[in-house]
Amino acid sequence: MGRRPPPRRGRPTALGDVVGQVLGDLGLESVAMAHRIGLVWPAVVGESIAAHCRPVGLRGDVLELVVDSPVWSQQLQLRKPELLAALARELGDAAPRELRFQVGYVRRR
């Protein structure tokens, strides 16, 4: 018979936390930050906005978002300062400085 692995000690780690850490360890800080933003997005902007808009990428200090309609895009453009402030409260100095909205399909969760 084979050897049994030693029992695990400590608390389990959430997969999302591990992914972000691994990306950072690989020197992919921008990808790690985009992943982190995606994880906190509904909590930061609220379920209503998250249902119509989701982050799809981060280029430098610009967070790229896809929005499900031109009406939502316009509404969120007007709320850009509020959204940036909410991201800054959650992410501190690592928060994006600009938002870019693009109308497209938003996958429902």
C-alpha positions in Angstrom: 0.0 0.0 0.0 1.0 3.6 -0.6 1.9 6.1 2.0 -0.8 8.4 3.2 -0.2 12.1 2.8 0.3 14.0 6.1 -2.8 15.6 7.5 -3.3 19.2 6.5 -2.8 21.9 9.1 -4.2 25.4 9.2 -7.2 26.9 7.5 -8.2 26.3 3.9 -7.4 29.1 1.5 -10.0 30.4 -1.0 -9.0 29.6 -4.6 -9.5 33.3 -5.6 -6.9 34.3 -3.0 -4.4 31.7 -4.3 -4.9 32.8 -8.0 -4.2 36.4 -7.1 -1.1 35.5 -5.1 0.3 33.2 -7.8 -0.2 35.9 -10.5 1.6 38.4 -8.4 4.4 35.9 -7.7 4.8 35.5 -11.5 5.2 39.2 -12.0 1.7 39.7 -13.4 0.6 42.3 -11.0 -1.8 43.9 -13.5 -3.5 40.6 -14.1 -3.6 39.9 -10.3 -5.2 43.3 -9.7 -7.8 42.8 -12.5 -8.6 39.4 -10.8 -9.0 41.1 -7.4 -11.2 43.8 -8.9 -13.4 41.1 -10.4 -13.8 39.4 -7.1 -14.8 42.6 -5.2 -16.8 44.2 -8.0 -20.4 43.3 -6.9 -19.6 44.3 -3.3 -18.0 47.6 -4.3 -20.5 48.8 -6.9 -23.6 47.0 -5.7 -25.6 44.1 -7.2 -27.7 46.4 -9.4 -24.7 47.8 -11.3 -22.8 44.5 -11.3 -25.8 42.9 -13.0 -25.4 45.2 -16.0 -21.6 45.9 -16.0 -18.5 43.8 -15.3 -14.8 44.5 -15.5 -13.0 42.8 -18.4 -9.4 44.1 -18.2 -7.0 46.6 -16.7 -4.6 48.6 -18.9 -2.3 50.6 -16.7 -4.6 52.7 -14.5 -7.6 52.2 -16.8 -10.2 49.7 -15.8 -12.1 48.4 -18.9 -15.7 47.5 -18.4 -18.4 45.9 -20.5 -21.9 47.2 -20.1 -25.1 45.5 -21.4 -26.8 48.6 -23.0 -26.1 52.1 -24.2 -28.4 53.5 -21.5 -26.4 51.8 -18.7 -23.2 53.0 -20.3 -24.4 56.6 -20.2 -25.7 56.2 -16.6 -22.4 54.8 -15.4 -20.4 57.4 -17.3 -22.3 60.0 -15.1 -21.5 58.0 -12.0 -17.8 57.5 -12.9 -16.5 59.7 -10.0 -18.6 57.7 -7.5 -17.4 54.4 -8.9 -13.8 55.4 -8.8 -14.1 56.6 -5.2 -15.7 53.2 -4.2 -12.8 51.3 -5.9 -10.3 53.6 -4.2 -11.9 52.9 -0.8 -11.6 49.1 -1.4 -8.2 49.0 -3.2 -6.4 52.0 -1.9 -3.5 53.3 -4.0 -3.8 50.3 -6.3 -7.2 51.4 -7.5 -7.7 52.3 -11.2 -7.7 56.1 -12.0 -10.0 55.9 -15.0 -12.9 53.8 -16.3 -13.6 52.9 -19.9 -17.0 51.6 -20.8 -17.8 49.4 -23.8 -21.3 48.2 -24.7 -21.4 44.4 -25.1 -22.8 41.3 -23.6 -22.6 40.9 -19.8 -22.7 37.3 -18.6 -25.3 36.9 -15.8 -23.9 35.2 -12.7 
